[in-house]
Amino acid sequence: QVIDRLGKVFVKPACEGSSIGMAPASDAQSLQQAYEDAAGYSGGVLAEKFIDGPEYTVGIVGDKSLPSIRMVTDNEFYDYQAKYLSEDTRYHCPSGLNSDEERTLGELALTAFHSLGCAGWGRVDTMRDSDGSFYVLEVNTIPGMTSHSLVPMAARQAGMEVPALVERILALAWEDRR
């Protein structure tokens, strides 16, 4: 019924990140296998409609969205291998969106972030379908802060080096504490 209703889907554990336990499914057999794999992790299992298009991420710092990043991989999707192990994944920042599209995506990311009660900083992952519509995949409340992480990459594009980014995040945490 899931495949009949949604078509191809992505199945993933509800409480994992980094695409761990995630798999596409386009028929009952692959859906069953993907479900069993995802159910091996804690929390529930999600199945979401497959979106065929580019993936973007938007860092959030305070009440501002950072420039979007478009991730490109030769893998079937931006999976764990593409995120952490591959030397072939390409990160485009600026992402190639025009100013109106960038503004629309930034507003969507901020809305998603704040609608979940998030504050301070985070990252919102999205995809864009063939009609040009953006869809929120997830909100990451503890994104990476390594030299290869996406929020620092977007902050640098916005003119903020990592030390200044960390200082801003700490200042926001201090303000929220009050």
GUMI-922187 format. One line per field, with one value per atom (N, C-alpha, C, O): x, y, z; residue in three letters. Coordinates in steps of 0.1 Angstrom, whole numbers. Atoms other than C-alpha are relative to their C-alpha. Example, Ala and Ser with C-alpha at 12.3 -4.5 7.8 and 13.67 -1.06 7.14 Angstrom:
<finus>
X: c(9_123_9_19_-9_137_-8_-3);
Y: c(-12_-45_12_12_-11_-11_11_22);
Z: c(0_78_0_7_0_71_8_9);
residu: c(Ala_Ala_Ala_Ala_Ser_Ser_Ser_Ser);
</finus>
This chain:
<finus>
X: c(8_0_9_5_-9_29_5_4_-5_43_-11_-9_11_9_-4_-8_4_2_11_8_-11_36_9_16_-10_55_13_13_-13_92_2_-2_-1_101_14_22_-12_131_-5_-14_3_129_12_23_-11_149_-4_-16_3_151_-2_4_4_135_10_11_-9_163_15_23_-14_195_3_-6_-4_214_11_13_-11_241_-4_4_6_218_2_1_-2_225_-13_-23_12_200_-10_-21_9_184_2_13_-1_175_-12_-23_12_153_-7_-2_8_125_-11_-17_9_104_-10_-18_9_86_-2_5_3_72_12_14_-12_103_11_16_-10_127_-5_3_6_103_1_5_-1_102_15_17_-15_141_4_11_-4_145_-6_0_6_120_7_10_-7_137_14_17_-13_171_-2_5_3_157_-5_-2_6_138_11_8_-11_172_6_14_-4_178_-11_-22_10_161_-10_-6_11_129_-8_-6_8_104_6_18_-4_107_-8_-21_7_98_1_11_-1_89_-5_-16_3_89_1_9_0_81_14_20_-13_112_-1_-11_-1_121_12_23_-11_141_5_-1_-5_162_12_17_-12_192_-3_-14_1_198_7_19_-6_205_0_-9_1_213_2_9_0_209_3_-4_-3_227_-8_-11_7_209_8_14_-7_226_-9_-10_9_202_-12_-19_12_174_4_-3_-5_195_3_9_-4_199_13_16_-13_234_-2_-13_1_240_-2_4_3_227_12_20_-10_250_-7_-17_6_241_11_22_-9_256_-3_-14_1_263_9_21_-7_273_-4_-14_2_276_-8_-12_8_259_-14_-19_15_222_-6_-15_4_217_12_22_-10_237_1_-5_0_244_12_21_-11_269_13_23_-12_296_3_15_-2_291_4_11_-2_291_13_20_-12_321_12_23_-11_342_4_16_-3_340_8_6_-7_365_-6_-1_6_342_-13_-18_12_313_4_14_-2_310_-10_-21_8_298_0_11_1_286_-6_-17_4_285_7_19_14_272_-6_1_6_247_-5_-8_5_237_-14_-19_14_203_1_11_0_193_-4_-8_3_186_-14_-16_13_149_-1_-8_1_153_8_4_-8_180_-8_-8_8_157_-12_-15_11_128_5_-2_-5_149_5_2_-4_164_-13_-12_13_128_-6_-11_5_117_8_2_-9_147_-3_-4_3_140_-13_-15_14_103_0_-5_-1_111_7_2_-8_137_-8_-8_7_116_-13_-18_12_84_2_-8_-3_101_5_8_-4_110_15_20_-15_147_4_-2_-6_169_15_20_-14_205_6_7_-5_219_-4_-7_3_213_2_8_-1_210_-13_-19_12_180_3_8_-3_183_-13_-24_12_160_4_15_-2_155_-9_-19_8_141_-5_3_5_118_1_5_-1_115_-8_-6_9_88_6_1_-7_112_-4_1_4_95_10_16_-10_117_-8_-19_6_109_10_21_-9_123_1_-9_-3_139_1_-5_-2_150_6_12_-7_162_10_7_-11_195_4_8_-2_199_14_18_-14_235_9_14_-8_253_15_19_-15_290_6_2_-8_316_15_24_-14_347_4_-4_-5_368_-8_-8_8_346_-15_-22_15_312_-6_0_8_285_-3_-2_3_276_12_11_-12_312_3_8_-2_314_-9_-5_9_283_3_2_-4_295_11_12_-12_328_-5_0_6_307_-6_-6_6_289_10_6_-10_322_3_10_-2_323_9_6_-10_354_-5_-13_4_350_1_-8_0_362_-11_-17_11_336_-13_-22_12_310_-2_-13_1_317_-3_-11_3_317_-15_-21_14_283_-9_-19_8_269_0_-10_0_281_-7_-14_8_266_-14_-22_14_233_-4_-15_3_234_-1_-9_0_242_-13_-19_12_213_-13_-22_11_189_-1_-11_0_200_-6_-11_5_188_-15_-21);
Y: c(-12_0_13_23_-12_24_3_15_-2_19_5_14_-4_22_14_21_-13_54_11_21_-10_72_-3_7_3_54_-3_-8_3_51_9_20_-6_60_-1_-10_2_65_-5_1_5_45_3_0_-3_56_-2_0_0_51_15_24_-14_81_6_19_-6_85_-1_-1_1_82_13_20_-10_107_-5_-17_3_108_-11_-18_10_86_-14_-23_13_56_-7_-2_8_28_4_-1_-6_47_-8_-11_7_30_4_6_-3_37_-14_-24_11_13_3_13_-2_10_-11_-10_11_-23_-6_-3_6_-44_-7_-6_8_-66_10_7_-9_-37_9_12_-7_-19_-8_-3_9_-49_-1_0_1_-52_13_13_-13_-14_2_8_-1_-15_-8_-3_8_-44_5_5_-6_-27_12_14_-12_6_-3_4_4_-12_-5_-6_4_-24_11_8_-11_10_5_1_-4_26_11_17_-10_47_-7_-18_5_43_0_3_1_39_10_10_-9_66_-4_-10_2_62_13_18_-13_94_-1_-8_0_100_4_13_-3_99_13_15_-12_133_-1_-2_1_132_14_21_-13_163_3_-6_-3_181_2_6_-2_182_12_15_-12_214_0_-7_-2_223_15_22_-14_256_1_-5_-2_265_12_21_-10_286_5_-4_-6_309_12_22_-10_329_0_-10_-2_343_2_8_-2_342_-14_-22_11_316_3_14_-2_311_-4_-10_4_306_-15_-23_15_272_-6_0_9_244_-11_-17_11_220_-12_-9_11_185_-9_-11_8_164_-13_-12_13_127_-9_-7_10_99_-12_-20_11_76_2_12_-1_69_11_18_-11_94_5_-2_-6_116_-9_-5_10_86_2_11_0_79_0_8_1_70_13_18_-13_103_11_20_-10_123_0_10_1_109_-7_-5_8_86_4_2_-2_96_13_23_-12_120_6_17_-5_125_9_15_-8_143_15_20_-14_179_9_6_-9_208_13_19_-12_239_11_10_-11_271_12_14_-1_293_-12_-19_12_266_1_-10_-2_280_5_7_-6_293_15_21_-15_328_6_-1_-7_354_-3_-4_2_348_-15_-17_14_310_-2_-9_0_315_5_0_-6_337_-9_-11_9_313_-12_-16_11_284_4_-4_-5_304_2_-1_-2_314_-13_-15_13_278_-7_-12_6_266_7_0_-7_293_-4_-6_4_284_-14_-16_14_247_0_-6_0_254_6_-1_-7_278_-8_-7_7_257_-12_-16_11_229_5_-3_-5_252_1_3_0_252_15_24_-13_281_-1_-12_0_291_-2_7_3_273_-15_-23_13_242_0_8_2_230_-7_-16_6_222_-6_1_8_196_0_-3_-1_200_-7_-10_5_186_9_14_-8_203_-9_-16_9_184_6_18_-4_187_12_19_-12_214_12_23_-11_236_2_12_-1_231_-6_-16_5_227_-8_-4_8_200_-2_-5_2_198_-15_-22_14_165_-2_-11_1_171_13_21_-11_197_-7_-15_5_189_10_21_-10_205_-1_7_1_193_-3_-14_3_196_0_5_1_189_13_23_-13_215_-3_3_4_198_9_18_-8_214_-3_5_4_195_2_-2_0_202_12_21_-9_221_14_24_-13_249_9_20_-9_262_3_15_-4_260_11_20_-10_281_13_24_-12_305_7_19_-6_310_8_18_-6_318_14_23_-13_345_9_20_-8_359_-2_7_3_343_-12_-23_11_322_-8_-3_9_293_6_4_-6_312_9_9_-9_339_-7_-4_8_313_-6_-6_6_295_10_8_-11_328_4_6_-4_336_-11_-8_11_302_0_-2_-1_306_12_11_-12_341_-3_1_4_327_-9_-8_9_299_8_5_-9_325_8_9_-7_346_-8_-4_9_316_-4_-8_5_307_10_6_-10_340_0_8);
Z: c(0_0_0_-6_0_7_-14_-18_14_-28_-9_-17_9_-44_3_-6_-4_-25_-4_-9_1_-27_-12_-16_11_-55_7_18_-6_-48_12_13_-13_-12_5_0_-8_11_13_19_-14_43_9_5_-9_73_14_17_-14_110_5_0_-4_128_9_10_-10_153_-4_5_5_132_-8_-11_9_112_-10_-10_9_85_-10_-16_9_63_4_-4_-5_85_0_5_0_79_-10_-10_10_50_-13_-17_13_17_-8_-3_9_-13_-2_-1_3_-21_-11_-10_11_-53_-2_-11_1_-48_14_23_-13_-20_6_18_-5_-17_5_16_-4_-15_12_21_-11_9_13_23_-11_32_5_17_-4_32_7_17_-5_38_14_23_-13_66_11_22_-9_83_4_16_-3_81_9_18_-7_94_14_24_-12_122_10_22_-8_135_9_18_-7_149_10_8_-10_179_-6_-16_5_174_-11_-14_11_146_-13_-14_14_109_-8_-7_9_84_-15_-19_15_47_-6_-3_6_27_-15_-20_14_-9_-6_-1_7_-32_-8_-15_8_-46_-9_-4_10_-77_-4_-12_2_-77_9_16_-8_-61_15_18_-14_-24_4_0_-5_-6_15_21_-15_30_3_-4_-4_48_15_23_-14_80_5_-2_-7_105_12_20_-12_130_5_-2_-5_152_-9_-11_9_130_-14_-22_14_98_-6_0_7_72_-7_-12_7_57_-14_-18_14_20_-1_6_2_7_-6_-13_6_-3_-7_-2_8_-31_0_-3_-1_-26_-12_-16_12_-57_2_5_-1_-56_-12_-18_11_-82_6_-1_-7_-56_-3_-8_3_-59_8_3_-8_-31_9_10_-8_-7_13_23_-10_16_9_7_-9_44_-7_-4_8_19_-6_-6_7_0_10_7_-10_32_7_9_-8_50_-6_-1_5_28_-14_-17_14_-8_-2_5_4_-23_-13_-17_12_-53_2_-7_-2_-36_-2_3_3_-48_8_9_-8_-26_-7_-9_7_-44_10_14_-8_-23_-5_-2_2_-37_-8_-16_5_-47_-15_-20_14_-81_-1_-12_0_-71_-3_1_2_-82_14_23_-13_-55_6_18_-4_-54_6_16_-4_-51_13_22_-12_-24_12_23_-11_-4_4_16_-2_-8_9_18_-7_4_14_24_-13_33_9_21_-7_44_4_16_-3_42_11_21_-10_63_14_24_-13_90_5_17_-4_91_6_17_-5_95_14_23_-13_122_11_22_-10_142_4_15_-2_138_9_16_-9_157_14_23_-13_186_1_12_0_176_2_-2_-2_186_-1_1_0_183_-13_-22_13_154_-4_5_5_132_-15_-21_15_97_-5_2_6_75_-14_-22_13_47_-8_-3_9_17_-13_-16_14_-18_-9_-4_10_-49_-11_-17_10_-72_-14_-16_14_-110_-3_-13_2_-106_6_5_-6_-87_15_21_-14_-53_10_7_-10_-22_11_14_-10_4_11_9_-11_39_3_4_-4_47_15_21_-14_82_5_-2_-7_107_10_18_-8_123_11_8_-12_158_5_13_-5_163_-13_-14_12_129_3_13_-2_125_0_-6_-1_132_-3_2_4_116_-12_-17_11_89_-13_-23_12_63_1_-8_-2_78_-7_-12_9_60_6_-1_-6_85_-1_-5_1_87_-15_-18_14_49_-5_-12_3_45_7_1_-7_72_-7_-8_7_53_-12_-15_12_22_4_-4_-5_43_6_11_-5_54_14_21_-14_88_2_-2_-2_97_12_20_-11_122_14_21_-14_153_2_13_-1_147_1_8_0_140_14_20_-13_173_10_19_-9_192_-1_9_2_177_6_12_-6_186_15_21_-15_222_5_15_-4_224_-1_8_1_212_11_17_-11_238_13_21_-12_265_1_11_0_254_3_10_-3_254_14_19_-14_289_9_20_-9_303_0_7);
residu: c(Gln_Gln_Gln_Gln_Val_Val_Val_Val_Ile_Ile_Ile_Ile_Asp_Asp_Asp_Asp_Arg_Arg_Arg_Arg_Leu_Leu_Leu_Leu_Gly_Gly_Gly_Gly_Lys_Lys_Lys_Lys_Val_Val_Val_Val_Phe_Phe_Phe_Phe_Val_Val_Val_Val_Lys_Lys_Lys_Lys_Pro_Pro_Pro_Pro_Ala_Ala_Ala_Ala_Cys_Cys_Cys_Cys_Glu_Glu_Glu_Glu_Gly_Gly_Gly_Gly_Ser_Ser_Ser_Ser_Ser_Ser_Ser_Ser_Ile_Ile_Ile_Ile_Gly_Gly_Gly_Gly_Met_Met_Met_Met_Ala_Ala_Ala_Ala_Pro_Pro_Pro_Pro_Ala_Ala_Ala_Ala_Ser_Ser_Ser_Ser_Asp_Asp_Asp_Asp_Ala_Ala_Ala_Ala_Gln_Gln_Gln_Gln_Ser_Ser_Ser_Ser_Leu_Leu_Leu_Leu_Gln_Gln_Gln_Gln_Gln_Gln_Gln_Gln_Ala_Ala_Ala_Ala_Tyr_Tyr_Tyr_Tyr_Glu_Glu_Glu_Glu_Asp_Asp_Asp_Asp_Ala_Ala_Ala_Ala_Ala_Ala_Ala_Ala_Gly_Gly_Gly_Gly_Tyr_Tyr_Tyr_Tyr_Ser_Ser_Ser_Ser_Gly_Gly_Gly_Gly_Gly_Gly_Gly_Gly_Val_Val_Val_Val_Leu_Leu_Leu_Leu_Ala_Ala_Ala_Ala_Glu_Glu_Glu_Glu_Lys_Lys_Lys_Lys_Phe_Phe_Phe_Phe_Ile_Ile_Ile_Ile_Asp_Asp_Asp_Asp_Gly_Gly_Gly_Gly_Pro_Pro_Pro_Pro_Glu_Glu_Glu_Glu_Tyr_Tyr_Tyr_Tyr_Thr_Thr_Thr_Thr_Val_Val_Val_Val_Gly_Gly_Gly_Gly_Ile_Ile_Ile_Ile_Val_Val_Val_Val_Gly_Gly_Gly_Gly_Asp_Asp_Asp_Asp_Lys_Lys_Lys_Lys_Ser_Ser_Ser_Ser_Leu_Leu_Leu_Leu_Pro_Pro_Pro_Pro_Ser_Ser_Ser_Ser_Ile_Ile_Ile_Ile_Arg_Arg_Arg_Arg_Met_Met_Met_Met_Val_Val_Val_Val_Thr_Thr_Thr_Thr_Asp_Asp_Asp_Asp_Asn_Asn_Asn_Asn_Glu_Glu_Glu_Glu_Phe_Phe_Phe_Phe_Tyr_Tyr_Tyr_Tyr_Asp_Asp_Asp_Asp_Tyr_Tyr_Tyr_Tyr_Gln_Gln_Gln_Gln_Ala_Ala_Ala_Ala_Lys_Lys_Lys_Lys_Tyr_Tyr_Tyr_Tyr_Leu_Leu_Leu_Leu_Ser_Ser_Ser_Ser_Glu_Glu_Glu_Glu_Asp_Asp_Asp_Asp_Thr_Thr_Thr_Thr_Arg_Arg_Arg_Arg_Tyr_Tyr_Tyr_Tyr_His_His_His_His_Cys_Cys_Cys_Cys_Pro_Pro_Pro_Pro_Ser_Ser_Ser_Ser_Gly_Gly_Gly_Gly_Leu_Leu_Leu_Leu_Asn_Asn_Asn_Asn_Ser_Ser_Ser_Ser_Asp_Asp_Asp_Asp_Glu_Glu_Glu_Glu_Glu_Glu_Glu_Glu_Arg_Arg_Arg_Arg_Thr_Thr_Thr_Thr_Leu_Leu_Leu_Leu_Gly_Gly_Gly_Gly_Glu_Glu_Glu_Glu_Leu_Leu_Leu_Leu_Ala_Ala_Ala_Ala_Leu_Leu_Leu_Leu_Thr_Thr_Thr_Thr_Ala_Ala_Ala_Ala_Phe_Phe_Phe_Phe_His_His_His_His_Ser_Ser_Ser_Ser_Leu_Leu_Leu_Leu_Gly_Gly_Gly_Gly_Cys_Cys_Cys_Cys_Ala_Ala_Ala_Ala_Gly_Gly_Gly_Gly_Trp_Trp_Trp_Trp_Gly_Gly_Gly_Gly_Arg_Arg_Arg_Arg_Val_Val_Val_Val_Asp_Asp_Asp_Asp_Thr_Thr_Thr_Thr_Met_Met_Met_Met_Arg_Arg_Arg_Arg_Asp_Asp_Asp_Asp_Ser_Ser_Ser_Ser_Asp_Asp_Asp_Asp_Gly_Gly_Gly_Gly_Ser_Ser_Ser_Ser_Phe_Phe_Phe_Phe_Tyr_Tyr_Tyr_Tyr_Val_Val_Val_Val_Leu_Leu_Leu_Leu_Glu_Glu_Glu_Glu_Val_Val_Val_Val_Asn_Asn_Asn_Asn_Thr_Thr_Thr_Thr_Ile_Ile_Ile_Ile_Pro_Pro_Pro_Pro_Gly_Gly_Gly_Gly_Met_Met_Met_Met_Thr_Thr_Thr_Thr_Ser_Ser_Ser_Ser_His_His_His_His_Ser_Ser_Ser_Ser_Leu_Leu_Leu_Leu_Val_Val_Val_Val_Pro_Pro_Pro_Pro_Met_Met_Met_Met_Ala_Ala_Ala_Ala_Ala_Ala_Ala_Ala_Arg_Arg_Arg_Arg_Gln_Gln_Gln_Gln_Ala_Ala_Ala_Ala_Gly_Gly_Gly_Gly_Met_Met_Met_Met_Glu_Glu_Glu_Glu_Val_Val_Val_Val_Pro_Pro_Pro_Pro_Ala_Ala_Ala_Ala_Leu_Leu_Leu_Leu_Val_Val_Val_Val_Glu_Glu_Glu_Glu_Arg_Arg_Arg_Arg_Ile_Ile_Ile_Ile_Leu_Leu_Leu_Leu_Ala_Ala_Ala_Ala_Leu_Leu_Leu_Leu_Ala_Ala_Ala_Ala_Trp_Trp_Trp_Trp_Glu_Glu_Glu_Glu_Asp_Asp_Asp_Asp_Arg_Arg_Arg_Arg_Arg_Arg_Arg_Arg);
</finus>
